[in-house]
């Protein structure tokens, strides 16, 4: 029996899907921990644990707010892909 398809709500027009941003080009804003969690499909707590353990894409603080440069996130993904290919 086929599984029912989950209802997917469209993103608000003022906040595009961050995964689409990384595919199409650099956004005009820095990414938030919520964006990173959505991009990698992990809980937001995982994003904070990556930062604490110095793994995952590099982030930086603006005051009390954690932000990620999309260029750094793309470089991190490329690095991981290269490491996985070399290990195979």
Backbone torsions as a table, in degrees:
resi	resn	phi	psi	omega
1	UNK	NA	134.7	-177.9
2	UNK	-73.4	143.4	177.9
3	UNK	-76.0	141.4	179.1
4	UNK	-67.1	143.1	179.8
5	UNK	-77.4	133.4	179.4
6	UNK	-74.9	144.7	177.1
7	UNK	-71.6	124.3	178.2
8	UNK	-109.1	121.5	178.7
9	UNK	-86.7	140.3	178.9
10	UNK	-69.1	151.0	176.4
11	UNK	-69.9	148.5	176.0
12	UNK	-60.3	146.2	-176.0
13	UNK	-62.1	-24.9	-178.7
14	UNK	-81.7	-8.4	-179.4
15	UNK	-137.0	91.9	-177.9
16	UNK	-69.4	163.5	177.0
17	UNK	-60.4	120.7	-177.3
18	UNK	-63.3	-27.2	177.0
19	UNK	-65.8	-37.7	177.6
20	UNK	-66.7	-35.6	178.1
21	UNK	-60.4	-45.7	-178.5
22	UNK	-68.1	-30.9	178.8
23	UNK	-74.6	-38.8	-170.9
24	UNK	-93.0	-25.3	-176.7
25	UNK	155.4	177.3	-177.3
26	UNK	-76.1	136.4	177.2
27	UNK	-76.4	169.3	177.4
28	UNK	-94.9	22.8	178.0
29	UNK	-147.8	160.8	174.5
30	UNK	-80.5	154.2	-178.5
31	UNK	-87.4	149.6	178.9
32	UNK	-98.6	168.0	173.5
33	UNK	-57.2	-34.6	176.5
34	UNK	-62.2	-41.9	177.9
35	UNK	-61.9	-44.8	-179.1
36	UNK	-62.9	-43.7	178.2
37	UNK	-60.9	-39.9	179.7
38	UNK	-70.0	-42.5	-179.6
39	UNK	-59.2	-47.2	-176.2
40	UNK	-92.5	0.4	179.1
41	UNK	53.7	51.2	177.1
42	UNK	-128.6	160.7	175.2
43	UNK	-65.0	152.2	179.6
44	UNK	-60.9	-33.0	178.1
45	UNK	-61.1	-34.0	176.4
46	UNK	-62.2	-40.2	178.6
47	UNK	-60.1	-43.9	179.2
48	UNK	-67.6	-35.4	177.1
49	UNK	-67.0	-39.3	175.7
50	UNK	-56.8	-44.3	-178.8
51	UNK	-64.0	-43.6	-179.3
52	UNK	-63.5	-37.0	-177.6
53	UNK	-91.4	2.0	-179.2
54	UNK	60.4	42.0	172.0
55	UNK	-125.9	169.5	-178.5
56	UNK	82.3	-179.9	-178.5
57	UNK	-65.3	144.1	-179.2
58	UNK	-71.8	137.6	177.3
59	UNK	-121.5	173.9	177.8
60	UNK	-147.6	160.0	-177.9
61	UNK	-103.0	139.2	168.1
62	UNK	-117.7	98.6	-172.0
63	UNK	64.8	-125.1	179.5
64	UNK	-93.2	0.3	-175.0
65	UNK	-97.1	133.1	178.3
66	UNK	-91.2	132.0	179.6
67	UNK	-134.8	158.8	-179.3
68	UNK	-130.5	134.2	175.7
69	UNK	-81.1	126.3	-179.1
70	UNK	-57.2	-31.6	177.8
71	UNK	-63.8	-41.6	178.0
72	UNK	-66.6	-38.1	179.4
73	UNK	-65.3	-44.3	178.7
74	UNK	-62.8	-41.9	178.7
75	UNK	-63.2	-39.7	178.1
76	UNK	-61.6	-44.8	179.9
77	UNK	-63.1	-44.1	178.9
78	UNK	-60.8	-43.6	179.0
79	UNK	-60.9	-45.9	179.8
80	UNK	-62.5	-41.8	179.1
81	UNK	-62.9	-42.6	179.1
82	UNK	-64.4	-41.6	178.7
83	UNK	-63.6	-41.5	179.7
84	UNK	-66.1	-39.5	179.5
85	UNK	-67.5	-38.4	179.8
86	UNK	-68.5	-32.2	-179.3
87	UNK	-76.8	-21.5	-176.5
88	UNK	-75.7	NA	NA
